[in-house]
């Protein structure tokens, strides 16, 4: 069984981005960047440094952008909002007034990809005995599974160590009370001595936000509802992000046999990502209301979409296995509607990309449906 496959009641909730702690490398660069040139400045920084992250502070908000291998891979608002991914980066780049105070932190190769895991929902393996009985056993299994991401080791006193692992190999670590990157396992050895140690895995589910950055560079004055190349790039980036999330979760489901509840949670997350595209470019949803009597109560006619948060919460309380089969089938249906609609929007600007993504969508939905037994 994979370490990422655990009982549902051991899963932790999403970590708010305001609570994500990133390390502070020895070197950094601080400068002021006009909002009108932020997209070009950010693109140049990422091309130059390749791996790292930048903290951006402006009027009423703060954001972080992670980049790895020369591409933006994660973004999140840490003050003034709670958006993440493509929506957070778009919100950051659409501002054209004032200045941003930017502090960039270069990192070694692979470290940014591992840190991106901290913005993903963790999987708890607490207490340590459930992960194999010892920390050495956990690390050995992660090596065999070629795990990439962050591993958070915590004791009840509140001390925590974050270990960054790429393809099963520990690269560096930092602690909650000392955010300096260390490139040895001394802190990990220290934590292994605690009896009340808990382990949480943050897999590296990195996004590719390059299309959002490219779209911002196309036009300094975004035009809402315009059927132009900018809209196409935004829709394309969010479809890719949603497909990437589903591809990852479906692959885990196919080899690790988690529950349909787990699949439903992944589908709900992708559904939310696709909803962001409609909000960002200002296009309404044309979804049809579901006809399953168990799903109808969660349909919001005003917004013309499912309230997935309320659906998942209610179904979890019900505790009847069959409801997750119903939820997964219903979510696949509404996501398919949304994807078809957004592929139509993308085809207005880039027919070739729309056709490529349509083929990818067909494969993903066939695999998702197979997991529900259809």
N, C-alpha and C positions, 0 to 999 in steps of 0.2 A: 504493500500500500504506500502511495506517495505521502510524503510529509505534509503536502498541501491538502490532503483529504482527511478531514476530521469530523467528529460529530457536530451537528449544527449548533448545539448549545455551547460549543467551545469557541465558536467564531466571535471575533470582536467586531464592533461597529466601525464605520469609517472614522478615520482620525481627522478632525477638523484641520484645515490647512494652517490656521493660526497657531496650532500646537505642534506642527512639524518643525523639528529642530534640525538644522543643517550644520555641518562642521565649518570651521573657519580656517582655511588653508593659510600658510605662512604669508603668502603674497596676495595682494589685491590691488585694484585700481579704482579710484573714485573720481567722478567727474559729473558735470552738469550737462544734460542733453536737452535741447529744445524739443518740445512735443512734435513739431512739424517734421523733424528729421529722425525721430526715434526708430522707425522701421529700418531706414537705411543704416543707422548707427548699430542697431542690434544685429542686422545681417552681417555687417563688417566684423563686429566683435566675434560672432560665432564662427565665421570663416577663419579668423585669425587664431583664436584660442582653441577651437575644436571641441574641447571638453571643459565644462565648468557650470557656473550658475551666476546670475546677476540679480541683485535686489534693486528694485526701482521704487522710489518714494515720490509721490506727487500730491497735489491738493486733495485731501480726503481719502487717499487710498495708497496702499503698498502692494506690490506684487513681486513674485519671483519667477524667473524663467530659467529652466535647466536646459543645457544643450550638450549633446554627445556626438562624437564623430562628425562634427561640423553641421549638425542639424538640431533645431529646437525639438525637445522630446517631452517637455512637461511645462505647464504654466499654471499658476494659481494666484488668486487674490488672497492676501493675508490681512488686509485691512480695507474697509470700505466695500466689502462684498465677499461672496463665498464661491464664486465661479472658479472652474478649473478647466484644464485642457484648452481646446480650440476657442471656446467661448471666452475664457479668461484672457487669452492672448489677443483675441479680436477686440475685446473691451479696452485693453491696455493701449492698443495701437490706433484706435479710432479717435482718441483725444488729439486735438490740434491746438490747444491753448496751454500756455505756461511752459514750465520746464520740469524735467525729471532729474532727481538726484540718483545717480547710478553707482553702485558698488559691485564690481565684478570679481569673481573668485575663480581663477583657473584651477582645473583639477587634472589628475593623471587619466590616461585612457581607461575606460570602463567604469570609473567611479561615479560619473554622473548617471549612467544607466542604472547602477545599483541604487543610488540615492533616490531615483524616481520611484522606486518601490515604496518609499515612505509615504507617498501620496496615494497609495492603493490600500484597500481594506486588508488588514492583517489577518492571518489565521493563527489562532492561539493553540499552543501545545502545552498548556499549563494544567497540572504540574509537570515537571520535567520527566517524571516516570512514564507519562503517556507518550513521550517522544523517544523512548528507548532506554531510559534509566540513567543515562549520563550524557554530559555535554559532548564528550568525545564521540559517542555513538551517533548523536545528532549530526555533528559535523561530518562524520564518515558517510552517513547516508546522503547528506547534501552533496558530497563529492561524487558519489555514485550516480546521483540524479542530475549532475551538472547544473545545479541550482544557481540562478543569478538573481540578485536583489539584496535586500537588507535583512538582517536577523537582529531582533531586539532582545537582549537578555536583561531581565528585571528581577530585583529582589524586593521583598515587602517594605524595606526601609525607603524605597523610592529611587535608589540608584539604578541607572540603566546604562548598558553599553550597546552601541549599535555596531555590528560587524558587517562590512561590505564584502559580498562574495560574488565572483564572476565565474560562471561555468564550473562551480564547485570549489574554486580556490579562494580562500580568504585573502583579501588585498589590503584592507586597512580597517581601523576602528576608531570610534570616538565615544566619549561618555557624555551623559546629561549634564554633568557639572564641570566638564572641561572639553570644550568643543574643538580641540586640536586633533587633527588627523594623526594617527599613529600607524606605522607600517610594520608592526609586529603583533604577536598574539599574547603579550604580557597581560593585558587587561582581560582577555578571554580566560586565560589560566586563572586569574584572580577570581573571576565570577564563578568559575566551576567549583570553587570551594564552598559555596553557599548551598544549604539544604533546601531553601525556599525559592530556588531559582525558577523562573518561568521563561518560556521561549515564545516569541511571536515572529512569524515569517511575513515579510513584505515582498512578494515576488516582483521582479522588474518588468512591469507591464508598461513599457515606454510607448508614448504616442509619437506620431510624426506630424509636427505642426508646421512644416516648411511651407505648405500651401497657404496657410493663413498669413504667414510673414510675407510671402510673395504677393498675395492679394493686396496687403496694405501698401506695398511698394508700388503697385500699379496706379494707385489713385490716392492723392493726399486728402481728397474730399469724398468720403464714401457716399454713394447714392443709394438710399434705401429703395427697394423694389425694382431697381434697374436690372434689366436682363442683359447684363454685360459679363465680361470675363471675370470681374471681381466676384460677382455672385456665384459664378460657376466654380471658382477656386474654393470659396467658402463651403459650398455644398459638397464638393469633392473631398475636401479635407475631413469634414465631419462624417461622411460616409465611410471613408477609409478608417477613421478612428473607431467608429462603431463596428465595422467588420473585423478590425483587428481584435477588439475586445471579445466579440463573439467567437472568432476563430480560436483564440486562446482558451476560452472557457469550454468550448465544444471539444477541443483536443484533450483537455484535462478530463472531461466527462467520458470520452471514448476509451481512455486508457485507465482511468482511476475509478470509474463507476460511482460517482457521487450521486446524491439524490436528485429527483426532479425539482425539489425546492432550490437546490443550488443552480440548476439550469434556469429556473424561472427568475432568480435574482440576476443572473447574467443577462437574460433577455430584457428584463426591466431596465437595467443599466444602459443597454444599447438603445432602447426605446427613448430614454431620456436624452441621450446624445443626439439622436436624430431630431428630437423636438427642439434642441438648441439651434439647429440650422434654420428652422422656421422663424424663431424669435430674432435671430441675428439679421436675416435678410428681409424680414417683415412679410412673409408669405403665409397665408392661412392654411390650416389643415383641411383636407377633403376626405378624412377617414369616415368610414361607415360605422355606425354603432354596432357592437357585437350582438349576436342573437342568443348566446348561451345564457340561460337564466341565472347562473351563478356569477356571471361576469357583468351583466347589465347594471347592477347597483353601483358599480365602480366607474361607470361612464359619465364623463363631464360633458354635457351637451353644449355648454357655452364655449368651452375651449376645444370641443370635438376631439377629446383624447381620453385615454384611460388614466385614472388616478392610481398609478402603480404602487405608490407608497402605501395607500390605504388597502389596496388589494392584498399585497404581501403581508401586511400586518394582520389583517383579518384572517387570511388563510392560515397563517402560522398559529393563531389562537385556536382555530378549528381543530387542527391536529389530525385530520383525516387524510390518509395518503392519496386518495383519489383526487383531492382538490388540486394537488400540484400538477397532476396530469392535465386537468382542465385549464389551470393557469398557464402552463407551458404552451398548450395548443392555442389558447386565446392570444397570448403574447406574440407567438409566431405569426398569427394571422394579421394582427394590427401592425406589426413591424413590416411585414411584407407590403401592406398598403402604403405605409409611409415611405418605404424604399422606392416603390414604383413611382410615387408622386415626385420624390426628390430626384430620381434618375431622369424623369421628364424635364425637370428644371435644368439639370446639368446638361442634358442633350441640347438645350437652346444655345449653350455657349460652347460646348465641347462634346460633340457626338461620339468621338472615338473613346474618350474617357468613360462616357456613360455606358457604352457597349462593353468595355472591359470590366467595369464594376458590376454590370448586370450579370455577366458570367460568374463573377465571384459570388454575388448574392445567391444565384441559383444553387451553387455548390453548398454554401453555408446553410441555406434553409433546408435543403435535402438532408443534410447531416443532422440538423436540429430536429427535424420531423422524425428521423430514424430513432433518435433517442427517446421520443415519446411513444414509440411502438406503432406509429402509423405506417 
